[in-house]
Amino acid sequence: MNDKNIEKSGVMEAPPVPARTHNAGDGAVGAGPVGRFSAQRKLAAVQRLLRGEALEMVSRELKVPAHLLSQWRDRVLEARMGALK
């Protein structure tokens, strides 16, 4: 046994996890987009826009460019129109 892993009470304690440095694209706060959005995640983002949330706020929170969110919104609205024909 390693003395560093034993508390005074005799209970084993895991060694501390070393701090990680930030790597681009690792999903940490401030990193770029986590990856591709599923259709469900895109729809959820568009629904937020349609409920009146600001485009810039949703864009920053999801780390998705505003022009891309606008494209998704336009596609959803076009599909809705087609569904009503």
matplotlib code that plots the C-alpha trace (Angstrom):
import matplotlib.pyplot as plt

x = [0.0, 1.0, 1.1, -0.2, -3.5, -4.3, -6.1, -5.5, -8.7, -7.3, -9.8, -8.4, -8.5, -8.0, -5.1, -6.0, -6.7, -4.2, -5.7, -6.1, -5.0, -7.6, -7.4, -9.3, -12.4, -12.5, -16.0, -14.8, -16.4, -15.2, -14.4, -16.0, -19.0, -19.0, -19.8, -22.6, -26.1, -28.7, -32.0, -33.6, -31.0, -31.4, -35.2, -34.9, -32.7, -35.1, -38.0, -36.2, -35.9, -39.6, -40.5, -38.8, -35.3, -32.7, -30.8, -27.5, -28.1, -29.0, -26.0, -23.6, -25.0, -25.0, -21.7, -23.3, -22.9, -26.0, -26.2, -26.4, -29.3, -31.1, -30.7, -32.1, -35.0, -35.8, -35.7, -38.1, -40.5, -40.4, -41.0, -44.0, -45.5, -45.1, -46.7, -49.8, -50.4]
y = [0.0, 3.5, 5.8, 8.7, 6.8, 6.1, 8.6, 8.6, 6.6, 3.8, 4.3, 4.3, 7.6, 7.9, 10.0, 13.5, 13.7, 16.0, 19.1, 19.0, 21.8, 23.1, 21.5, 23.1, 21.1, 19.1, 20.4, 22.7, 26.0, 28.4, 25.8, 25.6, 23.6, 20.1, 18.4, 17.9, 18.7, 15.9, 16.8, 16.9, 19.4, 21.6, 21.6, 22.4, 25.4, 26.6, 26.2, 28.5, 31.1, 30.7, 31.3, 34.6, 34.0, 36.3, 34.8, 36.1, 34.6, 31.2, 31.3, 32.1, 29.5, 26.7, 27.9, 27.8, 30.7, 32.9, 32.4, 28.7, 29.0, 31.3, 28.6, 25.9, 28.2, 28.9, 25.2, 24.4, 27.1, 25.9, 22.3, 23.4, 25.2, 22.0, 20.0, 22.2, 21.8]
z = [0.0, -0.7, 2.4, 0.3, -0.3, 3.4, 5.7, 9.4, 9.9, 7.7, 4.9, 1.4, -0.5, -4.2, -5.3, -6.6, -10.3, -12.0, -13.6, -17.3, -19.6, -22.0, -25.5, -28.4, -29.3, -26.1, -25.2, -22.4, -21.8, -24.4, -26.9, -30.3, -31.3, -29.8, -33.1, -35.4, -34.1, -34.4, -36.0, -32.5, -31.2, -34.3, -33.9, -30.2, -31.1, -33.7, -31.3, -28.9, -31.7, -32.5, -28.9, -29.0, -27.6, -29.2, -32.0, -30.6, -27.2, -28.5, -30.9, -28.1, -25.7, -28.2, -29.8, -33.3, -35.7, -36.0, -39.8, -39.3, -36.8, -39.3, -42.0, -39.7, -38.8, -42.4, -43.3, -40.4, -41.6, -45.2, -44.1, -42.0, -45.0, -47.0, -44.3, -44.5, -48.3]

ax = plt.figure().add_subplot(projection="3d")
ax.plot(x, y, z, "-o")
ax.set_aspect("equal")
plt.show()
